[in-house]
């Protein structure tokens, strides 16, 4: 999902394009495996090993760029240092969906379990009205907070 996000496509355009190409190649290879139910025949396709090694090397390069991207996000918003790379990727990949980010709040902020949110009208925009602690205590915000823009 991380490469479906608008922010990362802008920040890492060549890596996004490379990932799309690798993903497409992987799907083509897997389709070939599905059509030929003989594992020995399917895995001995000419050039398959070279292609897989090349795809793996490209994925390693994409991973390095992605790690640098995550580090810049952590510099912008230091609370992200409390999240693992996988959790941070999930947060960034779901940045348009504030409800999907909720499970990670308790890792970023001490004793905040979730936010009380509501949709604004018929739009896809949300606002936060308050927060719940891990103990169930609720604190109302003085003013609602519009949840839009970059996730950090």
C-alpha positions in Angstrom: 0.0 0.0 0.0 2.9 2.4 0.6 3.4 2.9 -3.1 -0.2 3.7 -3.7 0.1 6.8 -1.5 0.2 10.1 -3.2 2.9 11.5 -0.9 5.4 8.7 -1.5 4.8 8.7 -5.3 5.8 12.4 -5.2 8.8 11.9 -3.0 10.1 8.7 -4.6 8.9 8.8 -8.2 11.6 6.5 -9.8 11.3 4.0 -7.0 7.5 3.9 -7.3 7.8 3.3 -11.1 10.4 0.6 -10.5 8.2 -1.1 -7.9 5.3 -1.0 -10.3 7.4 -2.7 -12.9 8.7 -5.4 -10.5 5.2 -6.0 -9.2 3.9 -6.4 -12.7 6.7 -8.9 -13.6 6.0 -10.8 -10.4 2.3 -11.1 -11.2 3.3 -12.4 -14.7 5.6 -15.0 -13.3 3.0 -16.1 -10.8 0.3 -16.3 -13.5 2.7 -18.6 -15.5 3.1 -20.8 -12.4 -0.6 -21.1 -11.9 -1.2 -22.1 -15.5 1.5 -24.8 -15.4 0.8 -27.0 -12.4 4.1 -28.9 -12.7 6.5 -27.2 -10.4 9.7 -28.5 -12.1 8.6 -27.3 -15.5 7.3 -23.9 -14.2 10.5 -23.1 -12.3 12.8 -24.0 -15.2 11.6 -21.3 -17.5 14.5 -19.7 -19.5 15.8 -16.6 -17.9 13.6 -16.9 -14.8 16.5 -17.1 -12.3 18.3 -14.1 -13.8 15.0 -12.1 -13.8 14.3 -13.0 -10.1 17.9 -12.1 -9.1 17.5 -8.7 -11.0 14.1 -8.1 -9.3 15.6 -8.8 -5.9 18.5 -6.4 -6.4 16.1 -3.7 -7.5 13.9 -4.3 -4.5 17.0 -3.9 -2.3 17.7 -0.5 -3.9 14.1 0.5 -3.4 14.3 -0.6 0.3 17.3 1.7 0.8 15.5 4.7 -0.7 12.5 3.8 1.4 14.5 3.7 4.6 16.0 7.2 3.8 12.4 8.4 3.2 11.2 7.1 6.5 14.2 8.7 8.2 13.2 12.1 6.7 9.6 11.6 8.0 11.0 10.8 11.5 13.1 14.1 11.4 9.9 16.0 10.5 7.8 14.3 13.2 10.1 12.8 15.9 7.2 10.8 17.5 7.6 8.5 14.5 10.8 7.2 16.1 8.5 5.2 18.4 7.1 3.2 15.4 8.8 0.3 13.6 9.5 0.7 9.9 6.5 -1.6 9.1 4.2 0.4 11.4 5.4 3.7 9.9 4.9 2.4 6.4 1.3 1.4 7.3 0.7 4.9 8.8 2.1 6.6 5.7 0.2 4.3 3.3 -3.1 5.0 5.1 -2.5 8.7 5.5 -5.8 9.5 3.7 -7.7 7.3 6.2 -7.4 8.7 9.7 -9.4 5.8 11.2 -6.7 3.3 9.9 -4.0 5.3 11.7 -5.8 5.0 15.1 -4.1 1.7 16.3 -0.7 3.4 16.1 -1.5 6.4 18.3 -0.7 4.6 21.5 2.8 3.9 20.2 3.4 7.5 19.4 1.7 9.2 22.3 1.8 7.9 25.9 -1.6 6.7 27.1 -3.6 7.9 24.1 -5.7 5.0 22.9 -7.7 6.7 20.1 -9.3 9.9 19.0 -13.0 10.5 18.8 -13.6 11.4 15.2 -16.4 12.3 13.0 -16.9 12.8 9.3 -17.5 16.3 8.1 -20.8 16.3 6.1 -20.7 14.2 3.0 -17.0 14.7 2.3 -14.2 12.3 3.1 -12.7 14.7 5.6 -12.6 14.0 9.3 -12.3 16.1 12.4 -11.1 15.0 15.9 -13.3 16.0 18.8 -11.4 14.5 21.7 -9.2 11.6 22.8 -9.5 8.5 24.9 -6.8 7.2 27.3 -6.0 3.5 27.7 -7.9 3.7 31.0 -11.1 4.8 29.2 -10.9 8.4 30.3 -12.1 10.9 27.7 -10.8 14.5 27.2 -12.8 16.8 24.9 -10.8 19.1 22.7 -11.6 22.8 23.2 -11.8 23.2 19.4 -12.2 20.3 17.0 -9.1 19.5 14.9 -9.4 19.1 11.2 -7.6 15.9 10.1 -6.1 16.7 6.7 -2.8 17.2 5.0 0.3 15.1 5.6 -0.1 12.5 8.3 2.7 14.0 10.4 
